[in-house]
Amino acid sequence: MKTIIISSSLSNKSKSFLLCQKVHEELQKKKIESEIIDSRNIELKPCHLPKSVSMLEATSKIKNADNIIIGMGIHNYSISDSLKIILDTCFEDVEGKFFGIVCSAGGEKSYLATMHLNQMCMNQWKMIQLPRIVFATGKDFDKNKIISKDLIKWIELFTSEFIDIGEKLKN
Ligand SMILES: Cc1cc2nc3c(=O)[nH]c(=O)nc-3n(C[C@H](O)[C@H](O)[C@H](O)COP(=O)(O)O)c2cc1C
């Protein structure tokens, strides 16, 4: 099973990137082949412009993965501009792929905003989402680190479930 983790935030202090890193660490511990695509290293261009080399590379990695984990911040109770560009330009041949969401938000009330991502992936590509979502807010972090023990446990559970269901859907 090969998992691609897309960290979609362009912030140099991204908290969702820390969640992606922790999930990656857990997958590695469990001997799952995984790789993070850090969108801060992609030259992102809107959909009507030609794709950059780094966008083509990301497209190919996403296409070749068995399943996908998407790291996102909440912007205006929805997905960010960078994630929308990634979906519009780098999601090719992802029909039916299994995916999970790890999310960082400013406040607890934005929990349901990840449903916008679910709607896009489900309606456009018939993708199947792991129901458990990793959802964190500012209080879970300090000095660029995850400090919440509950959040770490939740990430461990998320990763185990992602592997279990991912393996079943692959066979
Ligand atoms: C333009 C913008 C809009 C935002 N809108 C929301 C929002 O609607 N709800 C919320 O809970 N947090 C909101 N936030 C806070 C981010 O979700 C939060 O900072 C999160 O950590 C961003 O993810 P990142 O750190 O990985 O970039 C917003 C932040 C920005 C920059």
The ligand as an ORCA input file, in Angstrom:
! r2SCAN-3c Opt
* xyz 0 1
  C      -7.744     33.525      5.063
  C      -7.968     32.712      6.302
  C      -9.259     32.345      6.637
  C      -9.490     31.574      7.785
  N     -10.769     31.185      8.067
  C     -11.000     30.378      9.130
  C     -12.328     29.889      9.400
  O     -13.286     30.157      8.694
  N     -12.494     29.084     10.475
  C     -11.448     28.736     11.297
  O     -11.668     27.992     12.259
  N     -10.189     29.167     11.062
  C      -9.937     29.973     10.002
  N      -8.666     30.405      9.735
  C      -7.557     29.930     10.609
  C      -6.841     28.721     10.004
  O      -7.734     27.665      9.711
  C      -5.762     28.211     10.960
  O      -4.805     29.226     11.123
  C      -5.093     26.926     10.474
  O      -4.069     26.585     11.377
  C      -4.523     27.111      9.078
  O      -3.815     25.943      8.682
  P      -2.248     25.986      8.489
  O      -1.677     26.449      9.819
  O      -1.843     24.616      8.146
  O      -1.965     26.979      7.400
  C      -8.412     31.187      8.620
  C      -7.116     31.588      8.286
  C      -6.892     32.330      7.145
  C      -5.480     32.736      6.796
*
